[in-house]
């Protein structure tokens, strides 16, 4: 499902204009992004939790140059589904 399909579905379900739904959807996504950029944990009940973790550097092998290389530390977004969501997906 892509963004226009989500907006259309929300518009139909909430009986609101699609433009209004798009504005709210965009604001919600911005809030999620700001929290992840600031490394803030947040949770959406019955859906899941979002957090960031720092992955430490690691040693990898580059087959093209046939050399070992160090992949530096990086911060990644993490999503953990809630138990309720896991049960519904089963």
Backbone as numpy.savetxt, mean C-alpha at the origin, in Angstrom:
# Nx Ny Nz CAx CAy CAz Cx Cy Cz
-8.97 -4.76 -10.52 -9.82 -3.59 -10.52 -8.92 -2.36 -10.52
-9.19 -1.43 -11.41 -8.38 -0.22 -11.47 -9.14 0.97 -10.85
-8.49 2.12 -10.78 -9.06 3.28 -10.10 -10.41 3.71 -10.67
-10.58 3.85 -11.99 -11.90 4.24 -12.50 -13.01 3.25 -12.12
-12.68 1.97 -12.11 -13.68 0.97 -11.72 -14.02 1.09 -10.24
-13.03 1.37 -9.41 -13.28 1.57 -7.97 -14.17 2.80 -7.78
-13.85 3.89 -8.46 -14.64 5.12 -8.33 -16.08 4.91 -8.79
-16.25 4.19 -9.88 -17.60 3.92 -10.39 -18.39 3.07 -9.40
-17.74 2.06 -8.83 -18.39 1.18 -7.87 -18.77 1.93 -6.60
-17.85 2.77 -6.10 -18.15 3.56 -4.90 -19.26 4.56 -5.17
-19.24 5.18 -6.34 -20.26 6.15 -6.71 -21.64 5.51 -6.73
-21.71 4.33 -7.29 -22.98 3.61 -7.36 -23.45 3.18 -5.96
-22.50 2.65 -5.16 -22.85 2.15 -3.83 -23.28 3.28 -2.89
-22.60 4.42 -2.95 -22.88 5.53 -2.05 -23.88 6.53 -2.63
-24.24 6.35 -3.89 -25.18 7.23 -4.58 -24.73 8.69 -4.51
-23.47 8.89 -4.85 -22.86 10.22 -4.90 -22.24 10.40 -6.28
-22.05 11.65 -6.70 -21.41 11.88 -8.00 -19.97 11.34 -8.02
-19.58 10.84 -9.18 -18.26 10.24 -9.32 -17.14 11.25 -9.06
-17.36 12.51 -9.40 -16.35 13.55 -9.16 -16.11 13.75 -7.66
-17.19 13.72 -6.89 -17.06 13.86 -5.43 -16.31 12.66 -4.84
-16.65 11.48 -5.32 -15.98 10.26 -4.85 -14.49 10.30 -5.22
-14.18 10.78 -6.41 -12.79 10.86 -6.85 -11.99 11.79 -5.95
-12.60 12.89 -5.54 -11.93 13.86 -4.66 -11.63 13.20 -3.30
-12.60 12.50 -2.73 -12.42 11.83 -1.44 -11.39 10.71 -1.56
-11.46 9.95 -2.64 -10.51 8.85 -2.86 -9.08 9.37 -2.95
-8.90 10.45 -3.70 -7.57 11.05 -3.86 -7.04 11.54 -2.50
-7.91 12.15 -1.70 -7.50 12.63 -0.38 -7.11 11.46 0.53
-7.87 10.38 0.47 -7.56 9.20 1.30 -6.21 8.61 0.92
-5.95 8.49 -0.38 -4.67 7.95 -0.84 -3.53 8.86 -0.40
-3.73 10.17 -0.45 -2.68 11.10 -0.01 -2.39 10.94 1.48
-3.43 10.73 2.27 -3.24 10.51 3.72 -2.43 9.23 3.95
-2.76 8.17 3.22 -2.00 6.92 3.35 -0.54 7.15 2.99
-0.31 7.84 1.87 1.06 8.10 1.44 1.84 8.93 2.46
1.22 9.97 2.98 1.89 10.83 3.97 2.29 10.03 5.20
1.39 9.16 5.66 1.71 8.35 6.84 2.85 7.38 6.55
2.86 6.78 5.39 3.94 5.85 5.06 5.27 6.58 4.86
5.23 7.76 4.25 6.46 8.55 4.05 7.04 8.95 5.40
6.18 9.25 6.38 6.63 9.64 7.71 6.86 8.45 8.63
6.80 7.24 8.08 7.02 6.00 8.82 6.03 5.83 9.97
4.79 6.24 9.76 3.74 6.08 10.76 2.95 4.80 10.50
2.74 4.03 11.55 1.90 2.84 11.48 0.45 3.28 11.51
-0.38 2.69 10.67 -1.82 2.93 10.79 -2.59 1.68 10.41
-3.81 1.60 10.91 -4.61 0.40 10.77 -6.00 0.78 10.28
-6.54 -0.04 9.40 -7.92 0.10 8.96 -8.65 -1.13 9.46
-9.58 -0.96 10.42 -10.26 -2.11 11.02 -10.91 -3.01 9.96
-10.82 -4.30 10.18 -11.36 -5.34 9.31 -10.73 -5.35 7.91
-9.64 -4.64 7.72 -8.94 -4.65 6.45 -7.48 -5.03 6.64
-6.75 -4.22 7.41 -5.34 -4.54 7.65 -4.57 -3.37 8.19
-3.28 -3.57 8.36 -2.41 -2.52 8.89 -1.29 -2.23 7.89
-0.85 -0.99 7.93 0.20 -0.51 7.05 1.35 0.00 7.91
2.55 -0.30 7.50 3.73 0.13 8.23 4.91 0.19 7.25
6.02 0.69 7.73 7.24 0.67 6.93 8.31 -0.08 7.73
9.17 -0.77 7.02 10.30 -1.44 7.66 11.55 -1.12 6.86
12.67 -1.15 7.55 13.94 -0.93 6.87 14.61 -2.28 6.65
14.87 -2.58 5.41 15.58 -3.81 5.08 17.07 -3.50 5.08
17.85 -4.32 5.74 19.28 -4.06 5.83 19.99 -4.42 4.53
21.19 -3.94 4.41 21.96 -4.21 3.20 22.22 -5.71 3.09
22.48 -6.14 1.86 22.75 -7.56 1.64 23.73 -7.73 0.49
24.32 -8.88 0.47 25.29 -9.21 -0.56 24.56 -9.98 -1.67
24.76 -9.58 -2.91 24.13 -10.26 -4.04 25.19 -10.51 -5.11
24.84 -11.37 -6.04 25.76 -11.71 -7.13 25.17 -11.19 -8.43
25.95 -10.42 -9.18 25.53 -9.91 -10.47 26.09 -10.85 -11.55
25.23 -11.65 -12.18 25.72 -12.63 -13.15 26.29 -11.99 -14.42
25.85 -10.80 -14.75 26.35 -10.13 -15.96 27.83 -9.77 -15.82
28.17 -9.16 -14.68 29.56 -8.75 -14.44 30.36 -9.81 -13.68
29.66 -10.87 -13.24 30.28 -11.95 -12.48 31.01 -11.44 -11.24
30.34 -10.52 -10.55 30.90 -9.95 -9.33 29.84 -9.89 -8.24
30.33 -9.90 -7.01 29.43 -9.70 -5.87 29.25 -8.21 -5.69
28.07 -7.84 -5.25 27.79 -6.42 -5.00 26.95 -6.28 -3.75
27.03 -5.12 -3.14 26.25 -4.85 -1.94 25.02 -4.06 -2.34
23.86 -4.59 -1.96 22.61 -3.87 -2.17 22.36 -3.07 -0.89
22.24 -1.74 -0.98 22.14 -0.90 0.21 20.81 -1.06 0.95
20.78 -0.50 2.17 19.55 -0.49 2.97 18.44 0.20 2.20
17.21 -0.21 2.46 16.08 0.49 1.87 14.87 0.35 2.76
13.98 1.32 2.67 12.73 1.31 3.43 11.62 0.87 2.49
10.80 -0.08 2.94 9.71 -0.58 2.12 8.40 -0.50 2.89
7.31 -0.35 2.16 5.98 -0.34 2.76 5.56 -1.78 3.02
4.84 -1.97 4.10 4.42 -3.31 4.51 2.93 -3.29 4.79
2.22 -4.27 4.26 0.79 -4.42 4.53 0.56 -5.78 5.16
-0.18 -5.79 6.26 -0.54 -7.04 6.92 -2.07 -7.11 6.96
-2.67 -8.08 6.28 -4.13 -8.17 6.29 -4.64 -8.56 7.67
-5.83 -8.08 8.00 -6.44 -8.41 9.29 -6.98 -9.83 9.25
-7.27 -10.37 10.41 -7.83 -11.71 10.49 -9.17 -11.77 9.78
-9.98 -10.73 9.94 -11.28 -10.68 9.28 -11.14 -10.76 7.76
-10.18 -10.04 7.20 -9.95 -10.07 5.76 -9.45 -11.43 5.32
-8.53 -12.01 6.09 -8.02 -13.34 5.76 -9.15 -14.37 5.74
-10.05 -14.28 6.72 -11.17 -15.23 6.79 -12.12 -15.06 5.60
-12.35 -13.83 5.16 -13.24 -13.59 4.02 -12.63 -14.08 2.72
-11.31 -13.96 2.59 -10.65 -14.35 1.35 -10.65 -15.87 1.19
-10.62 -16.60 2.29 -10.58 -18.07 2.22 -11.77 -18.62 1.54
